[in-house]
Amino acid sequence: MRKTIIGSMVVAAVLLIGGQAKAADSLADSLKKACNKELTTFCKGVPEGEGRILACLYAFEDKVSDKCMYALYDASAQLKDAIVALDYAATQCKDDLQKFCANVQPGEGRALACIQKNQKSASQPCKDALQQTGLWKK
């Protein structure tokens, strides 16, 4: 079970993109707080990035506290929801992205900004998906 939860976190962290970066920052802060003991005991000196911290926690999974494990599970669920929302929005906005934003480099919210810039011409399904997922406020 612990391997599944931590493994899910690694996959979700790799997939997280675009406009959800601020949410990821707050998740990371929550994880750092809940897993402080583990991070300072087992993972001290492990550089951040590319899933190294999660890999460290995975390596010490038998010593990870229930508090840290719950925080990992909660973050995993939130990341999964964010990925589903992003996938839905990207699917609904696929044609709009190709039409208006073909030359925009993906990442860092640039595609979302491009769609917002072209909101008057964007398709209704795209607008609806962005509003439903919270990526776009009316």
C-alpha positions as CSV (number, residue, x, y, z in Angstrom):
1,M,0.0,0.0,0.0
2,R,2.7,2.5,0.9
3,K,4.6,1.7,-2.3
4,T,1.4,2.4,-4.3
5,I,0.9,5.8,-2.6
6,I,4.4,7.0,-2.9
7,G,4.7,5.6,-6.4
8,S,1.5,7.5,-7.3
9,M,3.0,10.7,-5.9
10,V,6.1,10.3,-8.1
11,V,4.0,9.8,-11.2
12,A,1.7,12.7,-10.4
13,A,4.5,15.0,-9.6
14,V,6.1,14.3,-13.0
15,L,2.8,14.9,-14.8
16,L,1.8,18.1,-13.0
17,I,1.9,21.1,-15.5
18,G,0.8,24.5,-16.4
19,G,-1.7,26.6,-14.5
20,Q,-1.6,24.3,-11.5
21,A,1.8,25.3,-10.4
22,K,0.6,27.4,-7.5
23,A,-1.5,24.6,-6.2
24,A,1.6,22.4,-6.4
25,D,3.6,24.9,-4.3
26,S,1.0,24.7,-1.5
27,L,1.0,20.9,-1.7
28,A,4.8,20.9,-1.5
29,D,4.6,23.2,1.6
30,S,2.1,20.9,3.2
31,L,4.2,17.8,2.5
32,K,7.3,19.5,3.9
33,K,5.5,20.4,7.1
34,A,3.9,16.9,7.6
35,C,7.1,15.1,6.6
36,N,9.6,17.4,8.3
37,K,10.9,14.6,10.5
38,E,11.5,12.2,7.6
39,L,13.0,14.9,5.4
40,T,15.5,16.0,8.1
41,T,16.3,12.5,9.3
42,F,16.3,10.3,6.2
43,C,16.5,12.7,3.3
44,K,18.8,15.4,4.6
45,G,21.1,16.6,1.8
46,V,19.0,15.1,-1.0
47,P,18.6,17.9,-3.6
48,E,15.1,18.9,-4.6
49,G,13.8,18.3,-8.1
50,E,13.2,15.4,-10.5
51,G,11.4,13.4,-7.8
52,R,14.5,12.8,-5.7
53,I,12.8,13.7,-2.4
54,L,9.9,11.4,-3.2
55,A,12.3,8.6,-4.2
56,C,14.1,9.1,-0.8
57,L,10.8,8.8,1.1
58,Y,10.1,5.7,-1.0
59,A,13.4,4.2,0.0
60,F,12.5,4.7,3.7
61,E,8.9,3.8,3.3
62,D,8.9,1.5,6.3
63,K,10.0,4.4,8.5
64,V,7.7,7.1,7.2
65,S,5.2,8.2,9.9
66,D,1.5,8.0,9.5
67,K,1.2,11.8,9.4
68,C,3.6,12.0,6.5
69,M,2.0,9.0,4.8
70,Y,-1.4,10.7,5.0
71,A,0.0,13.9,3.7
72,L,1.5,12.0,0.7
73,Y,-1.8,10.3,0.1
74,D,-3.8,13.5,0.3
75,A,-1.4,15.3,-2.0
76,S,-1.6,12.3,-4.4
77,A,-5.4,12.6,-4.5
78,Q,-5.2,16.3,-5.1
79,L,-2.7,15.9,-7.9
80,K,-4.7,13.2,-9.5
81,D,-7.8,15.5,-9.5
82,A,-5.7,18.3,-11.0
83,I,-4.4,16.0,-13.7
84,V,-7.9,14.9,-14.6
85,A,-9.0,18.5,-14.8
86,L,-6.1,19.5,-17.0
87,D,-6.7,16.5,-19.3
88,Y,-10.4,17.4,-19.6
89,A,-9.6,21.1,-20.3
90,A,-6.9,20.1,-22.8
91,T,-9.2,17.7,-24.6
92,Q,-12.0,20.3,-24.8
93,C,-9.6,23.0,-25.9
94,K,-7.5,21.0,-28.4
95,D,-8.9,22.6,-31.5
96,D,-8.7,26.1,-30.0
97,L,-5.1,25.5,-28.9
98,Q,-4.2,24.4,-32.4
99,K,-6.1,27.3,-34.0
100,F,-4.9,30.1,-31.8
101,C,-1.8,28.9,-29.9
102,A,0.1,26.6,-32.3
103,N,3.2,28.6,-31.9
104,V,3.0,29.0,-28.1
105,Q,5.5,26.9,-26.2
106,P,3.6,24.7,-23.7
107,G,4.3,25.2,-20.0
108,E,4.3,27.8,-17.3
109,G,0.7,28.7,-18.1
110,R,1.5,30.1,-21.6
111,A,-1.2,28.0,-23.4
112,L,-3.8,29.1,-20.9
113,A,-2.8,32.7,-21.3
114,C,-3.1,32.3,-25.1
115,I,-6.6,30.9,-24.8
116,Q,-7.6,33.7,-22.5
117,K,-6.1,36.2,-24.9
118,N,-8.4,34.7,-27.6
119,Q,-11.4,34.2,-25.3
120,K,-13.8,36.0,-27.6
121,S,-13.1,33.5,-30.4
122,A,-12.6,30.4,-28.2
123,S,-15.2,27.6,-28.5
124,Q,-17.9,27.3,-26.0
125,P,-16.9,23.8,-24.9
126,C,-13.3,25.1,-24.2
127,K,-14.6,28.1,-22.2
128,D,-17.0,25.8,-20.3
129,A,-14.2,23.3,-19.5
130,L,-11.8,26.0,-18.3
131,Q,-14.5,27.4,-16.0
132,Q,-15.6,24.0,-14.7
133,T,-12.1,23.1,-13.8
134,G,-11.3,26.4,-12.2
135,L,-8.6,27.2,-14.7
136,W,-10.5,30.2,-16.0
137,K,-12.6,32.6,-14.0
138,K,-15.3,34.5,-15.7
